[in-house]
Amino acid sequence: MPTHPSTAEELYHQALDRLAEGDAAAAADGLRRCLEADPGMLDAMHGLIRALQEQADFDGAIAVARRLLELDQHAVRARRMNKCDERPFGAWPGPLVDQARALRLELRERGRDVVDA
């Protein structure tokens, strides 16, 4: 495997490997480079949202989610990130409940109003 990937696809797969290893910062960097090479690679945007969430960079994750929704109105993860502070906890499936709680706490700490339904 090359040490310096040249295609968006190679960058994407290496970034996913970093994310699986628990290195969200390296994954986010790789996914950003991937998106520089191919700005419309939706899978890389999904991965970047996840990597940013892992680093508690919720503002960054929401910004990527909004961009993803501009390109794909059916992107589920992007829609959840974009609407995260509008959903009741019970509407979130399984593991997303913890992410929603963490995000709501982060938003409250930043002084943003969060709807509790």
C-alpha positions as CSV (number, residue, x, y, z in Angstrom):
1,M,0.0,0.0,0.0
2,P,1.5,3.4,-0.9
3,T,2.5,5.7,1.9
4,H,1.3,8.8,0.1
5,P,-2.1,8.0,-1.4
6,S,-2.9,10.0,-4.6
7,T,-6.5,9.3,-5.3
8,A,-9.6,10.4,-3.4
9,E,-10.6,6.7,-3.0
10,E,-7.2,5.8,-1.4
11,L,-7.4,8.8,0.9
12,Y,-10.9,7.8,1.9
13,H,-9.9,4.2,2.7
14,Q,-6.8,5.3,4.7
15,A,-8.9,7.8,6.6
16,L,-11.5,5.1,7.5
17,D,-8.6,2.9,8.8
18,R,-7.5,5.8,11.0
19,L,-11.1,6.2,12.3
20,A,-11.4,2.5,13.0
21,E,-8.1,2.7,15.0
22,G,-9.6,5.5,17.1
23,D,-7.5,8.3,15.6
24,A,-10.3,10.7,14.8
25,A,-8.0,13.7,14.2
26,A,-5.9,11.8,11.6
27,A,-9.2,10.5,10.0
28,A,-10.6,14.0,9.8
29,D,-7.4,15.3,8.2
30,G,-7.4,12.5,5.6
31,L,-11.1,13.0,4.8
32,R,-10.5,16.7,4.3
33,R,-7.7,15.9,1.8
34,C,-10.0,13.4,0.2
35,L,-12.7,16.1,-0.2
36,E,-10.1,18.5,-1.7
37,A,-9.4,15.8,-4.3
38,D,-13.1,15.0,-4.9
39,P,-15.4,17.7,-3.3
40,G,-18.6,15.7,-4.2
41,M,-17.6,12.4,-2.5
42,L,-20.6,11.9,-0.2
43,D,-19.1,8.9,1.6
44,A,-16.2,11.1,2.7
45,M,-18.5,13.7,4.0
46,H,-20.3,11.1,6.1
47,G,-17.0,9.9,7.4
48,L,-15.9,13.4,8.2
49,I,-19.1,14.1,10.1
50,R,-18.3,11.0,12.2
51,A,-14.7,11.9,12.8
52,L,-15.6,15.4,13.9
53,Q,-18.3,14.1,16.2
54,E,-15.6,11.8,17.8
55,Q,-13.5,14.9,18.5
56,A,-16.5,16.8,19.9
57,D,-16.3,19.3,17.1
58,F,-20.0,19.6,16.7
59,D,-19.9,22.9,14.9
60,G,-17.7,21.4,12.3
61,A,-19.8,18.3,12.0
62,I,-23.0,20.4,11.6
63,A,-21.2,22.5,8.9
64,V,-20.3,19.4,6.9
65,A,-23.8,18.0,7.4
66,R,-25.3,21.2,5.9
67,R,-23.0,20.9,2.9
68,L,-23.9,17.3,2.5
69,L,-27.6,18.1,2.6
70,E,-27.0,20.6,-0.2
71,L,-25.7,17.8,-2.3
72,D,-27.9,15.0,-1.1
73,Q,-31.3,15.8,0.5
74,H,-31.7,12.1,1.6
75,A,-28.5,12.0,3.7
76,V,-29.7,10.5,7.0
77,R,-26.6,11.3,9.1
78,A,-26.5,14.9,7.8
79,R,-30.2,15.4,8.5
80,R,-29.8,14.1,12.1
81,M,-26.8,16.4,12.7
82,N,-28.6,19.4,11.2
83,K,-31.7,18.8,13.2
84,C,-30.1,17.4,16.4
85,D,-31.4,20.0,18.8
86,E,-35.0,19.8,17.5
87,R,-35.7,16.1,18.1
88,P,-36.9,14.5,21.3
89,F,-34.6,11.8,22.6
90,G,-37.1,9.1,22.0
91,A,-37.1,9.7,18.3
92,W,-33.4,8.8,18.1
93,P,-32.6,5.1,17.3
94,G,-30.2,3.2,19.6
95,P,-26.7,4.5,19.8
96,L,-27.6,7.9,18.5
97,V,-29.3,8.7,21.8
98,D,-25.9,9.1,23.5
99,Q,-24.6,11.3,20.7
100,A,-27.8,13.4,20.9
101,R,-27.4,13.9,24.6
102,A,-23.7,14.9,24.3
103,L,-24.5,17.3,21.5
104,R,-27.4,18.9,23.4
105,L,-25.1,19.3,26.5
106,E,-22.4,20.9,24.3
107,L,-25.0,23.3,22.7
108,R,-26.4,24.3,26.1
109,E,-22.8,24.9,27.4
110,R,-22.3,27.3,24.5
111,G,-25.5,29.1,25.4
112,R,-27.7,27.9,22.5
113,D,-31.3,27.2,23.1
114,V,-32.2,23.6,22.8
115,V,-35.7,22.3,22.4
116,D,-36.7,19.6,24.9
117,A,-39.6,17.7,23.5
